[in-house]
């Protein structure tokens, strides 16, 4: 699977996750890390999309209540 498709899969999994609280935080952090690792492997014309997925997850993580983190 290419880096872009793997990032899409990871993004979809975590966005559809039913986890909450600390479990959701852990899932988001793991996914952010993995997508970040995939970024250099993505085709040049797909890097912006991969970065946008990662940014979206970071915003979601930042928006969680303080007690969840």
N, C-alpha and C positions, 0 to 999 in steps of 0.2 A: 504494500500500500504506500502511495507517495505521501510526503509530509503534509501536504495540504489536506488530503482526504483524511489522514489520521487526525489532524487537528480538528477538522469538522466533526469527526466521530466523537472525539473527547469532549468537545464543546457541547454537542448535543446531549451526550450522556449526563454531564453535570448540570446542564440547564433543565433537563427533565427529571433530575434526581428528586426523590421525595425526602431526602435527608433534611435534618434541621439542626440548629444549634452547633455544637462543637463538631459533630459529624459532617455537617455541610461545610464548615470552615475547613476541615481537613481535606475534604474532596476538592474544594475550590483551590486550595493551596497546591495540592498534588497536580491538579490539571493545569494550573498556571505554570508550574515548573516544567511539566512535560511539553506543553505547547511552546514554552520558551526555548526548550531544547530543540524542538522541531523547526523553529524559525529559520536558522541558517541553512537547513536542508531543503526548504521550500524553494520552488522555482522563483526567480526574480520577480516575475509578474504576479506571483501569488503571495509574496511576503507581506504586502500591505493588508491583505485579507486575514492572514494568520495573526498579524499584529493586532488587528482590530478585534479578533476573537479574544485574544489575551487581554486587551484593554477592557473589553466588556466584562470579562470575568473579574478583573481587578476592581472595577467599579462596583460590581455586585458584592464582592467581598468587603470593600470599604463601606458599603451601605448597610451592612449587617449591624445589629445592635452590639455595643461594646461588650456586653456580658457573654455574647456568643463566641467572641474571639479569645 
